[in-house]
Amino acid sequence: MSIREEISKVVGGHGLWKGRLATAIETGKSEYTPEQIDKDNLCDLRRWLYGTSIPAAVKNLPEYETCCRLRADFHKEAAKVLRLAVSGHKHEAQEAMT
């Protein structure tokens, strides 16, 4: 698998969260807890970023560090939205999605 295909695969998993969060906002329910989502060390993207597929030279680039930080930030924000959604704060959760 090419690195481009690997990126598409692992980033796609995070893209699915927009739909999951929208459903949680609408229903007030989720099969996940905010605490699970906040743990950014369990996702496929993290495993890929810190795995052996990416050359060491790439891991030394500032863009790599930015990507790692943005991924961690995504988990914090997704957990925030989910926390709002499942606690009945639908409007605030919708606002946080924008």
C-alpha positions in Angstrom: 0.0 0.0 0.0 1.4 3.4 -0.9 1.8 6.1 1.7 -1.0 8.1 0.0 -3.4 5.1 0.3 -2.3 4.7 4.0 -3.1 8.4 4.7 -6.5 8.1 3.0 -7.3 5.0 5.1 -6.4 6.4 8.5 -7.7 9.9 8.0 -10.9 8.5 6.7 -11.6 6.9 10.1 -11.5 10.3 11.6 -13.7 11.7 8.9 -16.4 9.2 10.0 -16.6 11.0 13.3 -18.4 13.9 11.8 -21.3 11.7 11.1 -21.1 9.9 14.4 -21.1 13.2 16.3 -24.0 14.5 14.2 -26.0 11.4 15.1 -25.1 11.8 18.8 -26.3 15.4 18.7 -29.6 14.5 17.1 -30.3 11.5 19.4 -28.4 12.5 22.6 -26.9 9.0 22.5 -23.6 7.4 21.4 -22.1 3.9 21.6 -18.9 5.8 22.7 -18.2 7.9 25.8 -16.5 11.2 25.7 -13.7 9.7 27.9 -13.1 7.1 25.2 -12.9 9.7 22.5 -10.6 11.9 24.5 -8.0 9.2 24.7 -6.1 10.0 21.6 -3.7 7.1 21.9 -6.2 4.4 20.7 -7.0 5.5 17.2 -5.6 4.1 13.9 -4.2 7.4 12.8 -2.1 7.7 15.9 -0.8 4.1 15.5 0.1 4.9 11.9 1.7 8.3 12.8 3.9 6.8 15.5 4.4 3.4 13.7 7.1 2.4 11.3 5.4 3.3 7.9 6.5 6.9 8.1 10.3 7.5 7.4 12.3 9.1 10.2 13.1 12.0 8.0 9.4 12.8 7.6 8.9 12.6 11.4 11.5 15.3 11.8 9.5 17.8 9.7 7.5 20.6 11.4 4.5 19.5 9.3 4.6 16.1 11.0 4.5 17.7 14.4 1.6 19.9 13.3 -0.3 16.9 12.1 0.3 15.1 15.4 -0.9 18.1 17.4 -4.0 18.6 15.2 -4.9 14.9 15.6 -4.7 15.2 19.4 -6.7 18.5 19.3 -9.4 16.7 17.2 -9.9 14.1 19.9 -10.3 16.8 22.6 -12.8 18.7 20.4 -14.7 15.5 19.4 -14.9 14.5 23.1 -16.2 18.0 24.0 -19.0 17.8 21.3 -19.9 14.3 22.4 -20.0 15.4 26.1 -22.4 18.2 25.2 -24.5 16.0 22.9 -25.1 13.2 25.4 -25.8 15.6 28.3 -28.7 17.2 26.5 -26.9 20.3 25.3 -27.9 19.9 21.6 -27.6 23.6 20.6 -24.1 23.9 22.2 -23.0 20.7 20.6 -24.1 21.9 17.2 -22.3 25.2 17.8 -19.1 23.4 18.7 -19.2 21.5 15.4 -18.9 24.6 13.4 
